[in-house]
Amino acid sequence: MAPAPQPPIHSLAFDAYGTLFDVFAVGDAAKQIFGVHADAVLATWRSKQLEYTWLRALMNRYADFETVTVQALRYACRRHGLQCSREVERKLMEAYYRLAAFPEVPDVLVRLKKAGCRCVILSNGTPEMLNAAVRSAGLTPFLDAVLSAHQVQTYKPHPAVYQLAVEFFQQPADRIGFVSSNGFDVAGATSFGLQTFWINRNQTVAEELDLKPRFTGGNLQSVLETLQIP
């Protein structure tokens, strides 16, 4: 990890899906429904979910993230020749509302809080989806707010979404840390001017967008190391 930034960062915005919460934690429910096809369905579902947010942002045809997620699920089922009944949608979306946090998340948020940092979620998810996941994972005491792209009716990497963090913290972008495991999200936040931390959980290659994250690590513990928080 690179040395701690100067001036130090005390305000942090975290992406939710893939960063704090494991989107593939719905795997058990998916396996009960789709059997041997579950992994393929989950991979297509996630990729199409992201693609639909980008398309809707570009076309200026906003629909909330729950709608996008259900539409992506329907596509994934059709793509793999499987039925997607209302009951299937209900079961999998219920699992999405109860996504598990990655193992290190609670401890990292506790230590950031003790160090005097303010922490928020900044996500494409709807407020209902995000607040349900936060409650389910027991993270409510460690977060100062949940900021949703729904407030500005578009999706990352549109600058309006990252502006929500600036408005909440009442600080310039370069005094705010943004933490995400998603390369496109890190690129968008870097372009906006936030201090970006890329959590490269899958040890993949960086995006070729001429927008490098300021810091890179394998999980959220690396944020503590970078900020020199014990």
C-alpha positions in Angstrom: 0.0 0.0 0.0 1.1 3.6 -0.6 1.8 6.0 2.3 -1.0 7.7 4.1 -2.4 10.7 2.1 -1.8 14.2 3.2 -3.9 15.8 4.5 -5.3 12.8 6.3 -8.7 11.5 5.3 -11.4 11.3 8.0 -14.5 11.0 5.8 -15.0 7.8 3.9 -17.7 6.7 1.5 -18.1 3.0 0.8 -19.6 1.2 -2.2 -22.0 -1.5 -1.0 -22.4 -4.3 -3.4 -19.1 -6.3 -3.8 -17.3 -4.0 -1.4 -19.2 -4.3 1.9 -21.7 -6.9 0.9 -21.0 -10.2 -1.0 -23.5 -10.2 -3.9 -22.8 -13.9 -4.5 -24.0 -14.7 -1.0 -27.3 -15.4 -2.7 -25.6 -18.5 -4.0 -27.3 -20.9 -1.5 -30.8 -19.7 -2.5 -29.8 -19.8 -6.2 -28.5 -23.4 -5.9 -31.8 -24.5 -4.4 -33.6 -23.1 -7.4 -31.3 -23.6 -10.3 -29.1 -26.5 -9.2 -26.0 -26.9 -11.4 -26.9 -23.8 -13.4 -26.7 -21.5 -10.3 -23.1 -20.2 -10.8 -23.7 -19.4 -14.4 -27.0 -17.6 -13.6 -25.4 -15.6 -10.8 -22.5 -14.5 -13.0 -24.9 -13.4 -15.8 -27.2 -11.7 -13.3 -24.5 -9.6 -11.8 -22.9 -8.6 -15.1 -26.3 -7.7 -16.7 -27.4 -5.8 -13.5 -24.3 -3.5 -13.9 -24.8 -3.2 -17.7 -28.4 -2.1 -17.2 -27.5 0.6 -14.8 -24.9 2.0 -17.3 -27.4 1.8 -20.2 -30.2 3.5 -18.2 -27.8 6.3 -17.1 -26.7 6.8 -20.7 -30.2 6.8 -22.1 -31.6 8.9 -19.2 -34.2 6.2 -18.6 -34.0 5.8 -14.8 -35.6 2.9 -13.0 -34.7 2.1 -9.4 -32.1 -0.5 -8.6 -34.6 -3.2 -7.4 -36.3 -3.0 -10.8 -33.0 -3.2 -12.6 -32.0 -6.2 -10.5 -35.2 -8.1 -11.2 -34.9 -7.3 -14.9 -31.3 -8.5 -15.0 -32.4 -11.7 -13.2 -35.1 -12.3 -15.8 -32.5 -11.9 -18.6 -30.1 -14.3 -16.8 -32.8 -17.0 -16.5 -33.8 -16.6 -20.2 -30.1 -16.6 -21.3 -29.6 -20.0 -19.6 -33.0 -21.5 -20.6 -34.5 -21.4 -17.1 -37.9 -20.3 -15.8 -38.1 -17.1 -13.7 -41.5 -17.2 -12.0 -42.7 -14.5 -9.6 -41.8 -17.0 -6.7 -38.2 -17.3 -8.0 -37.9 -13.5 -8.2 -39.3 -13.2 -4.7 -37.0 -15.7 -3.1 -33.9 -14.3 -4.7 -34.7 -10.7 -4.0 -35.4 -11.6 -0.4 -31.9 -13.0 -0.3 -30.6 -9.8 -1.8 -32.1 -7.8 1.0 -30.1 -10.0 3.5 -26.7 -10.1 1.8 -23.8 -11.1 4.1 -21.1 -8.6 4.8 -17.5 -9.7 4.0 -15.8 -11.1 7.1 -13.5 -8.1 7.8 -16.2 -5.4 7.4 -17.5 -5.1 10.9 -14.1 -4.9 12.5 -12.8 -2.3 10.0 -15.9 -0.1 10.5 -15.5 -0.3 14.2 -11.9 0.7 14.1 -12.6 3.6 11.7 -15.3 4.8 14.0 -13.0 4.6 17.1 -10.4 6.6 15.1 -12.9 9.4 14.6 -13.7 8.7 10.9 -17.1 9.4 9.5 -18.3 6.6 7.3 -21.2 6.4 4.8 -22.5 4.0 2.1 -22.6 5.5 -1.4 -24.4 3.0 -3.6 -26.6 2.4 -6.6 -29.0 0.4 -4.4 -32.3 1.8 -3.3 -32.6 3.1 0.3 -34.8 0.2 1.1 -32.4 -2.4 -0.2 -29.4 -0.8 1.4 -30.9 -0.2 4.8 -32.2 -3.8 4.9 -28.7 -5.2 4.2 -27.1 -2.8 6.7 -29.6 -4.0 9.4 -29.2 -7.6 8.5 -25.4 -7.4 8.8 -25.5 -5.4 12.0 -23.6 -2.4 10.6 -26.1 0.3 11.6 -24.1 1.6 14.6 -21.0 2.2 12.5 -22.4 4.2 9.6 -23.3 7.9 9.6 -25.6 7.7 6.6 -26.7 5.6 3.6 -26.5 7.6 0.4 -28.4 6.2 -2.6 -28.1 7.0 -6.3 -31.9 6.9 -6.1 -31.7 10.5 -4.7 -30.4 11.8 -8.0 -32.2 9.3 -10.3 -29.1 8.1 -12.1 -26.3 5.6 -11.6 -22.6 5.4 -11.1 -20.3 6.5 -12.6 -22.3 9.7 -13.2 -20.8 12.6 -11.3 -24.1 13.4 -9.6 -23.9 10.2 -7.6 -20.4 11.1 -6.2 -21.5 14.6 -5.5 -23.8 13.2 -2.8 -20.7 12.5 -0.7 -19.4 16.0 -1.1 -22.8 17.4 -0.1 -23.1 15.1 2.9 -19.6 15.7 4.3 -19.5 19.3 3.3 -15.9 18.8 2.3 -14.1 19.1 -1.1 -13.8 15.9 -3.0 -10.1 15.5 -2.4 -10.7 15.3 1.3 -13.0 12.4 1.0 -12.0 8.8 0.6 -14.1 6.5 -1.6 -13.8 2.7 -1.3 -15.0 0.3 -3.9 -14.2 -3.2 -5.3 -15.6 -2.3 -8.7 -13.1 -1.0 -11.2 -15.6 1.1 -13.1 -16.8 2.7 -9.8 -13.2 3.5 -8.8 -12.6 5.1 -12.2 -15.7 7.2 -11.9 -14.8 8.4 -8.4 -11.2 9.1 -9.4 -12.5 11.2 -12.3 -14.7 13.1 -10.0 -11.8 13.9 -7.7 -12.3 11.6 -4.7 -9.4 9.9 -3.0 -10.0 6.3 -4.2 -9.2 3.0 -2.6 -9.6 0.0 -4.9 -10.4 -3.2 -3.0 -9.2 -5.7 -5.5 -10.8 -8.8 -3.9 -10.5 -11.0 -7.0 -7.0 -10.0 -7.9 -8.0 -8.8 -11.3 -6.3 -6.3 -13.6 -7.0 -2.6 -13.4 -9.3 -0.9 -16.0 -7.6 0.8 -19.0 -9.2 4.2 -18.5 -6.2 6.4 -17.6 -7.7 6.8 -14.2 -5.7 5.0 -11.6 -6.9 4.5 -8.0 -4.8 6.3 -5.5 -4.6 3.2 -3.2 -5.0 -0.5 -3.9 -5.5 -3.4 -1.5 -6.9 -6.9 -1.3 -9.6 -6.3 1.3 -10.8 -3.5 3.6 -8.0 -4.1 6.1 -5.8 -2.3 3.6 -7.8 0.9 4.2 -6.8 0.8 7.8 -3.2 0.2 6.9 -3.2 3.1 4.4 -4.7 5.5 6.9 -2.4 4.2 9.6 -5.3 3.3 11.9 -4.4 0.6 14.5 
